[in-house]
Amino acid sequence: MATGTSGKLAIHGGAPVRDASKSWPSWPIFDDTERTALNEVFESGQWWYGKRVARFEEDYAAFQDAQHCVTCTSGTTAIEIILQALGIGPGDEVIVPPYTFIATASAVARCGAIPIFVDVDESWDLNPDLIEEAVSERTKAVMPVHFGGRVCDMDRIAAVADKHGLDVIEDACHSWGSKWKGKGTGALGRCGAFSFQRSKNITAGEGGAILTDDAELAALCRSIANCGRREGGAWYEHPVIGTNARLTEFGAALLSAQLSRLEAQTLLREKNAAFLNEKLGAIEGLTPQPGDERITRRAYHVYCLRVDPAIFGCSRERLCEAAAAEGVPFGAGYGAPLYTQPAFATVPGAPDYTACRCPVTEDLCTTSGMWTLHQNLLGSEEDMQDIVDAFTKIKEHVHELAD
């Protein structure tokens, strides 16, 4: 064990596992690759939606094993464009999990449709066993979220969707590089949305993308993102009601530079997460987010843990405080299920969300869920051992933390 693991807890004045001389990897990671690419765009004078956007779209589609990529301004915008392209609107219902960023459900509401919340399971992903009972005659789509990069059970979700004629829209905004049975996320269903916002594993500050293997759907999404124009049409010809959601050449330049590192970074995160899964999973009261043998590569946007306070001996909040004092940054994640957000009380035609109960999500939000950010998984073997040592130390002294 590292220095500081055998004494009293740092939260009570003991020496921390990690002292101030150690730091975690910062984010975003960038170097002259980004600087050169941005300067080339600047000097070219072609700042608007051109060859670099097209190049990134081609490269990203290939990286994710998809036929088509359409870039846009954000992951939120990507979902909204998809919903419009699929003809989902007022009165329609879309099944979504309640443990996710608000955009998954708010995009549904913004197009006039109704989010129907279905609980997650022990994987932190949408529970396939609960989807069918939520399907009604108004249901048009199901939107699984690959939470933290952990791919949903796409086989079972697809089976329910096929049975009821539903589109599967992947919220893949955490899963750049994840693969299900050898195929990348985003085109496992009808289509998928990605985010390149500042915290994401590949970032241009903001940005998004739509992936699909459906050429006709890709063309419609591109039209919507480009003010309703059609490819090959006149500049002032707008056959579709669209919006301006175009990615700039600067954004594409940054993303291409970021993409050049993503493979190696994904593999390093996966390696370090596997180490943590083994070591932390052996500590009674801690449960890492489980995997699935059908996930053949797993991106990690966040590294997720569940704590059982009854077994571990303290609350999640107290555990996070103690870990932070030891120099290991873990947070409690989302503090409430999406259906408790005041915004959804205004959705026309929606059910009474105050009556909604999703027990696994509620437990993750209030009691057990915690995570650390993806950049920390880019640390060294010593860094990963520090995480293990910190939790081991806390467990050994947990009686001092009892609430």
C-alpha positions as CSV (number, residue, x, y, z in Angstrom):
1,M,0.0,0.0,0.0
2,A,1.0,3.6,-0.6
3,T,2.1,5.9,2.1
4,G,-0.9,7.2,4.0
5,T,-3.1,4.0,3.6
6,S,-2.5,2.6,7.1
7,G,-2.9,5.7,9.2
8,K,-6.1,7.5,10.1
9,L,-8.3,8.9,7.4
10,A,-7.3,12.1,5.7
11,I,-10.8,13.5,6.3
12,H,-9.9,13.3,10.0
13,G,-6.4,14.8,9.6
14,G,-4.4,11.8,8.5
15,A,-1.9,11.7,5.6
16,P,-3.8,11.2,2.3
17,V,-3.1,8.4,-0.1
18,R,-2.3,11.0,-2.7
19,D,-0.5,14.2,-1.6
20,A,-0.5,17.5,-3.3
21,S,2.5,16.5,-5.5
22,K,0.3,14.2,-7.5
23,S,-2.3,15.4,-10.0
24,W,-4.9,13.7,-12.3
25,P,-4.8,14.1,-16.1
26,S,-6.4,17.3,-17.2
27,W,-9.0,17.6,-19.9
28,P,-9.1,18.3,-22.8
29,I,-5.8,16.9,-24.0
30,F,-4.4,18.8,-26.9
31,D,-1.1,19.7,-28.5
32,D,0.3,21.1,-31.8
33,T,-2.0,18.7,-33.7
34,E,-4.9,20.9,-32.8
35,R,-3.0,24.1,-33.1
36,T,-1.8,23.4,-36.6
37,A,-5.2,22.2,-37.7
38,L,-7.0,25.3,-36.4
39,N,-4.4,27.6,-37.9
40,E,-4.8,25.9,-41.3
41,V,-8.5,26.6,-41.2
42,F,-7.9,30.2,-40.1
43,E,-5.4,30.8,-42.9
44,S,-7.6,29.2,-45.5
45,G,-10.4,31.6,-45.0
46,Q,-12.8,28.6,-45.4
47,W,-14.3,28.6,-41.9
48,W,-17.8,27.4,-42.9
49,Y,-18.9,23.8,-43.4
50,G,-16.5,22.5,-46.0
51,K,-13.9,19.8,-46.7
52,R,-12.8,19.3,-43.1
53,V,-16.4,18.7,-42.0
54,A,-16.8,16.1,-44.8
55,R,-13.5,14.5,-43.8
56,F,-14.4,14.2,-40.2
57,E,-17.8,12.8,-41.0
58,E,-16.2,10.1,-43.2
59,D,-13.6,9.2,-40.6
60,Y,-16.0,9.1,-37.7
61,A,-18.5,6.9,-39.5
62,A,-15.7,4.5,-40.2
63,F,-14.5,4.6,-36.6
64,Q,-18.0,3.7,-35.4
65,D,-18.6,1.1,-38.2
66,A,-21.5,3.1,-39.6
67,Q,-22.3,4.0,-43.2
68,H,-23.2,7.6,-42.7
69,C,-22.3,10.5,-40.4
70,V,-24.1,13.9,-40.2
71,T,-22.4,16.4,-37.9
72,C,-24.3,19.2,-36.1
73,T,-23.9,21.6,-33.3
74,S,-24.5,19.4,-30.2
75,G,-25.7,16.0,-29.1
76,T,-29.0,17.7,-28.0
77,T,-29.5,19.0,-31.5
78,A,-28.6,15.6,-33.0
79,I,-31.5,14.0,-31.0
80,E,-33.9,16.8,-32.1
81,I,-33.0,16.4,-35.7
82,I,-33.4,12.6,-35.5
83,L,-36.8,12.9,-34.0
84,Q,-37.9,15.4,-36.7
85,A,-36.5,13.2,-39.4
86,L,-38.4,10.1,-38.1
87,G,-41.7,12.1,-38.1
88,I,-42.1,12.0,-34.3
89,G,-44.2,14.9,-33.0
90,P,-47.2,16.0,-31.0
91,G,-49.0,13.2,-29.2
92,D,-46.3,10.6,-30.0
93,E,-44.5,8.8,-27.2
94,V,-40.8,7.9,-26.9
95,I,-39.5,5.5,-24.2
96,V,-36.5,6.9,-22.4
97,P,-34.6,6.1,-19.2
98,P,-34.8,8.5,-16.3
99,Y,-31.1,8.2,-15.3
100,T,-29.5,10.3,-18.0
101,F,-28.8,13.9,-18.9
102,I,-31.9,16.0,-19.4
103,A,-31.4,16.3,-23.2
104,T,-32.5,12.7,-23.8
105,A,-36.0,13.5,-22.6
106,S,-36.2,17.3,-23.2
107,A,-35.4,16.8,-26.9
108,V,-38.5,14.5,-27.1
109,A,-40.6,17.2,-25.4
110,R,-39.3,20.0,-27.6
111,C,-40.6,18.2,-30.7
112,G,-44.0,18.0,-29.1
113,A,-43.8,14.3,-28.2
114,I,-44.1,12.8,-24.7
115,P,-41.2,11.1,-22.8
116,I,-42.2,7.9,-21.2
117,F,-39.8,7.0,-18.4
118,V,-38.8,3.3,-18.0
119,D,-36.3,2.3,-15.2
120,V,-32.8,1.2,-15.7
121,D,-31.4,-2.1,-14.3
122,E,-28.2,-3.1,-12.5
123,S,-26.3,-2.2,-15.7
124,W,-27.3,1.5,-15.2
125,D,-28.9,1.2,-18.7
126,L,-32.5,0.9,-19.8
127,N,-34.1,-2.3,-18.5
128,P,-35.3,-4.4,-21.5
129,D,-37.7,-6.3,-19.3
130,L,-39.7,-3.2,-18.6
131,I,-40.0,-1.7,-22.1
132,E,-42.9,-3.8,-23.4
133,E,-45.3,-2.8,-20.6
134,A,-44.6,0.8,-21.4
135,V,-45.6,0.5,-25.1
136,S,-48.9,2.1,-26.1
137,E,-50.6,2.7,-29.4
138,R,-48.9,6.1,-29.4
139,T,-45.3,4.8,-28.9
140,K,-43.1,5.5,-31.9
141,A,-39.6,4.9,-30.6
142,V,-37.4,3.7,-27.8
143,M,-34.2,5.7,-26.9
144,P,-31.7,3.6,-24.9
145,V,-28.7,5.5,-23.4
146,H,-25.4,3.8,-23.4
147,F,-24.7,5.2,-19.9
148,G,-21.0,5.9,-19.2
149,G,-20.2,4.1,-22.4
150,R,-21.6,0.8,-21.3
151,V,-23.6,-0.5,-24.3
152,C,-27.3,-1.4,-23.6
153,D,-28.6,-4.9,-24.3
154,M,-29.3,-4.1,-27.9
155,D,-30.4,-7.6,-28.8
156,R,-33.4,-7.6,-26.4
157,I,-34.2,-3.9,-27.0
158,A,-34.3,-4.6,-30.8
159,A,-36.5,-7.6,-30.3
160,V,-39.2,-5.6,-28.4
161,A,-38.9,-2.7,-30.9
162,D,-39.3,-5.1,-33.9
163,K,-42.3,-6.7,-32.3
164,H,-44.1,-3.3,-31.9
165,G,-42.7,-1.5,-35.0
166,L,-40.7,1.0,-33.0
167,D,-37.6,2.9,-34.1
168,V,-34.5,2.4,-31.9
169,I,-32.7,5.7,-31.4
170,E,-29.4,5.3,-29.6
171,D,-28.4,8.1,-27.2
172,A,-24.8,7.2,-27.8
173,C,-23.5,10.5,-26.3
174,H,-21.2,8.5,-23.9
175,S,-20.1,5.8,-26.2
176,W,-17.5,6.9,-28.7
177,G,-15.6,3.7,-29.4
178,S,-17.9,1.3,-27.7
179,K,-18.8,-1.8,-29.7
180,W,-21.6,-4.4,-29.5
181,K,-20.6,-7.8,-30.9
182,G,-17.9,-6.0,-33.0
183,K,-20.0,-3.1,-34.3
184,G,-19.7,0.4,-33.0
185,T,-22.6,2.2,-31.3
186,G,-24.7,4.7,-33.2
187,A,-26.0,2.5,-36.0
188,L,-27.0,-0.5,-34.0
189,G,-30.5,0.7,-34.1
190,R,-32.1,3.0,-36.7
191,C,-29.7,5.7,-35.9
192,G,-27.8,7.3,-33.0
193,A,-26.7,10.6,-31.6
194,F,-23.3,11.6,-30.3
195,S,-22.0,14.6,-28.3
196,F,-18.7,16.4,-28.6
197,Q,-19.3,18.9,-25.7
198,R,-16.4,20.0,-23.6
199,S,-16.5,17.2,-21.1
200,K,-16.8,14.4,-23.6
201,N,-14.1,11.9,-24.6
202,I,-13.7,13.6,-28.0
203,T,-14.4,17.3,-27.9
204,A,-14.5,20.5,-29.9
205,G,-16.1,22.4,-27.0
206,E,-19.4,21.8,-28.5
207,G,-20.6,19.6,-31.4
208,G,-22.6,16.6,-32.2
209,A,-23.2,13.9,-34.8
210,I,-25.8,11.5,-36.1
211,L,-24.8,8.0,-37.3
212,T,-27.0,5.6,-39.3
213,D,-26.7,2.9,-42.0
214,D,-29.9,4.3,-43.7
215,A,-28.8,6.6,-46.6
216,E,-32.3,8.1,-47.0
217,L,-32.5,9.0,-43.3
218,A,-29.0,10.4,-43.3
219,A,-29.9,12.7,-46.3
220,L,-33.0,13.9,-44.5
221,C,-31.0,14.6,-41.3
222,R,-28.4,16.5,-43.3
223,S,-31.2,18.6,-44.9
224,I,-32.7,19.5,-41.6
225,A,-29.3,20.5,-40.2
226,N,-28.6,22.6,-43.3
227,C,-31.7,24.9,-43.2
228,G,-33.8,22.4,-45.1
229,R,-31.8,22.4,-48.3
230,R,-31.4,19.2,-50.3
231,E,-28.0,17.9,-51.4
232,G,-27.4,19.0,-55.0
233,G,-30.3,21.5,-54.8
234,A,-30.2,25.3,-55.4
235,W,-29.0,27.5,-52.5
236,Y,-32.4,29.1,-52.1
237,E,-34.4,25.9,-52.4
238,H,-35.8,24.5,-49.1
239,P,-38.0,21.4,-49.5
240,V,-37.8,20.6,-45.7
241,I,-38.4,22.7,-42.7
242,G,-34.9,22.8,-41.2
243,T,-32.6,24.7,-38.9
244,N,-29.0,25.9,-38.9
245,A,-27.2,23.2,-37.0
246,R,-24.0,23.1,-39.1
247,L,-20.6,22.3,-37.6
248,T,-17.9,24.7,-38.5
249,E,-14.5,23.9,-40.1
250,F,-12.9,24.9,-36.9
251,G,-15.0,22.3,-35.0
252,A,-14.2,19.6,-37.5
253,A,-10.5,20.4,-37.4
254,L,-10.5,20.0,-33.6
255,L,-12.5,16.8,-33.8
256,S,-10.2,15.2,-36.4
257,A,-7.2,15.9,-34.1
258,Q,-9.1,14.5,-31.1
259,L,-10.1,11.4,-33.1
260,S,-6.5,10.6,-33.9
261,R,-6.0,9.9,-30.2
262,L,-9.3,8.3,-29.4
263,E,-8.4,4.6,-30.1
264,A,-5.4,4.6,-27.8
265,Q,-7.2,6.6,-25.1
266,T,-10.2,4.2,-25.3
267,L,-8.0,1.2,-24.9
268,L,-6.1,2.8,-21.9
269,R,-9.4,3.7,-20.2
270,E,-10.7,0.2,-20.8
271,K,-7.5,-1.4,-19.3
272,N,-7.5,0.8,-16.3
273,A,-11.2,0.3,-15.7
274,A,-10.7,-3.5,-15.8
275,F,-8.1,-3.2,-13.1
276,L,-10.5,-1.1,-10.9
277,N,-13.4,-3.5,-11.6
278,E,-11.3,-6.4,-10.2
279,K,-9.9,-4.6,-7.2
280,L,-12.8,-2.4,-6.2
281,G,-15.3,-5.2,-6.9
282,A,-13.5,-7.3,-4.2
283,I,-14.3,-4.7,-1.5
284,E,-17.5,-5.6,0.2
285,G,-20.1,-3.0,-0.3
286,L,-18.8,-1.6,-3.7
287,T,-20.1,-2.8,-7.0
288,P,-18.6,-1.5,-10.3
289,Q,-21.0,-1.0,-13.2
290,P,-21.2,-4.5,-14.8
291,G,-20.2,-5.4,-18.3
292,D,-21.5,-7.9,-20.8
293,E,-19.5,-10.3,-22.9
294,R,-21.2,-9.0,-26.0
295,I,-19.6,-5.6,-25.5
296,T,-16.4,-6.2,-27.4
297,R,-15.0,-2.7,-26.7
298,R,-16.1,-0.4,-24.0
299,A,-15.6,3.3,-23.8
300,Y,-15.7,4.9,-20.4
301,H,-17.1,8.4,-20.1
302,V,-17.5,8.0,-16.4
303,Y,-16.3,5.1,-14.2
304,C,-19.4,4.1,-12.2
305,L,-19.6,2.5,-8.7
306,R,-22.5,1.6,-6.5
307,V,-22.1,1.6,-2.7
308,D,-24.3,-0.3,-0.3
309,P,-24.4,1.9,2.8
310,A,-25.7,-0.9,4.9
311,I,-22.7,-3.1,4.1
312,F,-20.1,-0.4,3.6
313,G,-21.0,1.4,6.8
314,C,-21.5,5.0,5.7
315,S,-23.5,7.0,3.2
316,R,-22.5,7.6,-0.4
317,E,-22.0,11.3,0.3
318,R,-19.7,10.5,3.2
319,L,-17.8,8.0,1.2
320,C,-17.2,10.6,-1.6
321,E,-16.0,13.1,0.9
322,A,-13.6,10.6,2.4
323,A,-12.3,9.6,-1.0
324,A,-11.8,13.2,-2.1
325,A,-9.8,13.8,1.1
326,E,-7.6,10.9,0.2
327,G,-7.0,12.6,-3.2
328,V,-9.4,10.4,-5.2
329,P,-12.2,12.4,-6.9
330,F,-15.6,10.7,-6.9
331,G,-19.0,12.4,-7.1
332,A,-22.6,11.4,-6.5
333,G,-23.7,11.9,-10.1
334,Y,-27.3,12.8,-10.9
335,G,-29.2,13.8,-7.8
336,A,-32.7,13.1,-9.0
337,P,-34.6,11.1,-11.6
338,L,-35.5,13.1,-14.7
339,Y,-39.2,12.7,-14.1
340,T,-38.9,14.9,-11.0
341,Q,-37.5,17.9,-13.0
342,P,-40.1,20.7,-13.0
343,A,-39.7,21.2,-16.7
344,F,-41.5,18.0,-17.5
345,A,-44.6,19.0,-15.6
346,T,-45.3,21.4,-18.5
347,V,-45.3,18.7,-21.3
348,P,-48.7,18.7,-23.0
349,G,-50.5,15.4,-22.8
350,A,-47.9,13.8,-20.5
351,P,-48.8,11.4,-17.7
352,D,-48.6,12.5,-14.1
353,Y,-44.9,12.2,-13.6
354,T,-45.3,12.7,-9.8
355,A,-46.8,9.2,-9.8
356,C,-43.8,7.8,-11.7
357,R,-41.6,5.3,-9.7
358,C,-38.3,3.9,-11.0
359,P,-36.7,2.3,-8.0
360,V,-33.3,1.5,-9.4
361,T,-32.9,5.0,-10.7
362,E,-34.1,6.5,-7.4
363,D,-31.6,4.4,-5.6
364,L,-28.8,5.4,-7.9
365,C,-29.7,9.1,-7.5
366,T,-30.3,9.2,-3.7
367,T,-28.3,6.4,-2.2
368,S,-25.8,4.3,-4.2
369,G,-24.6,5.8,-7.4
370,M,-21.2,7.5,-7.7
371,W,-18.6,8.0,-10.4
372,T,-15.3,9.5,-11.4
373,L,-14.6,11.2,-14.8
374,H,-13.1,9.6,-17.8
375,Q,-9.8,11.6,-17.8
376,N,-8.9,10.0,-14.5
377,L,-8.8,6.6,-16.3
378,L,-6.0,8.0,-18.5
379,G,-3.7,8.0,-15.5
380,S,-0.9,5.6,-14.7
381,E,-0.9,2.2,-13.0
382,E,0.2,4.0,-9.9
383,D,-2.8,6.3,-10.1
384,M,-5.2,3.3,-10.4
385,Q,-3.5,1.7,-7.4
386,D,-4.1,4.9,-5.5
387,I,-7.8,4.7,-6.1
388,V,-7.8,1.1,-4.8
389,D,-5.7,2.0,-1.8
390,A,-8.0,5.0,-1.0
391,F,-11.1,2.8,-0.9
392,T,-9.3,0.0,0.9
393,K,-8.1,2.5,3.6
394,I,-11.6,3.9,3.9
395,K,-13.1,0.5,4.3
396,E,-10.7,-0.4,7.0
397,H,-11.6,2.8,8.9
398,V,-15.2,3.0,7.9
399,H,-16.4,2.9,11.5
400,E,-15.0,6.4,11.8
401,L,-17.4,7.6,9.1
402,A,-20.7,6.2,10.3
403,D,-23.5,8.7,9.8
